[in-house]
Amino acid sequence: MLRDITIGQYYPANSIIHKLDPRVKLAGALVYIISLFTFRGWAGFLLVTVFLTAAIRLSAVPFSYMVKGLRAIVILLVITAAFNLFLTPGKEVLLHVWIFTVTMEGVKNAAFMLVRLIYLIVGTSIMTLTTTPNHLTDGLEKALSPLSAVHVPVHAVAMMMSIALRFIPILIEETDIIMKAQMARGADFENGNLIKRAKNMVPLLVPLFVSAFRRADDLAMAMEARCYVGGKGRTKMKPLRYAARDRLAYLILLSYLTGIILLRIFV
């Protein structure tokens, strides 16, 4: 299960998406998220599907690798679908058992919400899989740089995000090691009721938190020892500059968002 988590991991490849400016990918992720909760009906669903399929093909990241990240949120998907299925009122009742009522509107809402969540995970993972944490940090800092005029610590925010992304695969690997060590000592993380399984997680969470705090303290000491100071005045080894492909990508994103809005209004 832990190996299925792809958040924060980078997949090296030589694709058009990899070569795009990180600011374009950040804007693309934002536009994509907005479109997911804007589209309505099968026409909008078809447009989102075409856009996502094209992005996956252009990223050169195997589709199976992206779908692997869905295994970690299967429970969340099931709970979300169940809530929409049984708690959505409607006129056309399909099934009524005890206090649960399934309507046609509930089936539609559950299907669309399930599709939205799956598309959300797969689509946003393209940004992290095709962008290194350093480039993602530089892009976020550059995109939010106007906020520094109102004394927002843009560099600090970007640095915290970069460190958090770097720690995700490290903590996943650390969790896997601790879990195997505890299982070798007789710990059982899979059997028993919910309360028992929660209690069995204590031998896993305590050393994981201790290890995370130790790594954070070591990182802080290393940055202080190197006299690291962020913010204004720092230069970039590879400054971000827009290319022709980035401007074309912005035009495609604008056209895509316009199409989603028009479909919602007129269809």
Residue pairs with C-beta under 8 A, 6 or more apart in sequence:
1 71
1 72
2 172
2 175
2 176
2 179
3 172
3 176
4 68
4 69
4 71
4 72
5 69
5 72
5 168
5 172
6 65
6 66
6 68
6 69
6 125
6 128
6 129
7 69
7 125
7 128
7 168
8 128
8 133
8 164
8 165
8 166
8 167
8 168
8 169
9 128
9 129
9 168
9 169
10 128
10 129
10 130
10 131
10 132
10 133
11 61
11 65
11 129
11 130
12 18
13 59
13 60
13 61
13 130
14 60
15 58
15 59
15 60
15 61
15 130
16 58
16 245
17 25
17 55
17 58
17 59
17 60
17 126
17 130
18 59
18 60
18 130
18 131
19 245
20 130
20 245
20 246
20 249
21 139
21 240
21 241
21 242
21 243
21 246
22 131
22 135
22 136
22 138
22 139
22 140
22 240
23 139
23 142
23 143
23 240
23 246
24 246
24 249
24 250
24 253
25 126
25 127
25 130
25 131
25 139
26 127
26 136
26 139
26 140
26 143
27 143
27 250
27 253
28 55
28 127
28 249
28 253
29 123
29 124
29 126
29 127
31 253
31 256
31 257
32 51
32 52
32 123
32 124
33 120
33 123
33 124
34 257
35 48
35 51
35 256
35 257
35 260
36 48
36 116
36 119
36 120
36 123
37 116
38 44
38 260
38 261
38 264
39 45
39 47
39 48
39 260
39 263
39 264
40 263
40 264
40 267
41 263
41 267
43 263
43 267
44 260
44 263
44 264
44 267
45 112
45 115
47 256
47 259
47 260
47 263
48 119
48 260
49 119
51 256
52 119
52 122
52 123
55 123
55 126
56 63
56 66
56 122
56 126
59 126
59 129
59 130
61 126
61 129
61 130
65 129
66 122
66 125
66 126
66 129
67 122
69 121
69 122
69 125
70 77
70 118
70 121
70 122
73 117
73 121
76 117
77 114
77 117
77 118
80 110
80 113
80 114
80 117
81 110
81 113
81 114
82 110
84 106
84 109
84 110
84 113
85 102
85 106
85 107
85 109
85 110
86 100
86 101
86 102
86 106
87 106
88 103
88 105
88 106
88 109
88 110
89 101
89 103
89 105
89 106
90 103
90 104
90 105
90 106
91 103
91 105
92 103
92 104
92 105
93 101
93 102
93 103
94 102
94 103
94 104
94 107
95 101
95 102
96 102
127 136
128 136
128 165
131 139
133 162
133 165
133 166
134 162
136 161
136 162
136 165
137 158
137 159
137 161
137 162
138 158
138 236
138 238
138 240
139 240
140 157
140 158
140 161
141 154
141 155
141 157
141 158
142 240
144 152
144 154
144 157
144 158
145 154
147 154
148 154
148 232
153 231
155 230
155 231
155 232
155 234
156 230
156 231
159 230
163 219
167 212
167 215
170 215
171 208
171 212
174 208
174 211
174 212
175 204
175 208
178 204
178 207
178 208
178 211
179 189
179 204
182 189
182 203
182 204
183 189
187 200
187 203
187 204
188 200
189 197
189 200
189 201
189 204
190 197
191 197
192 200
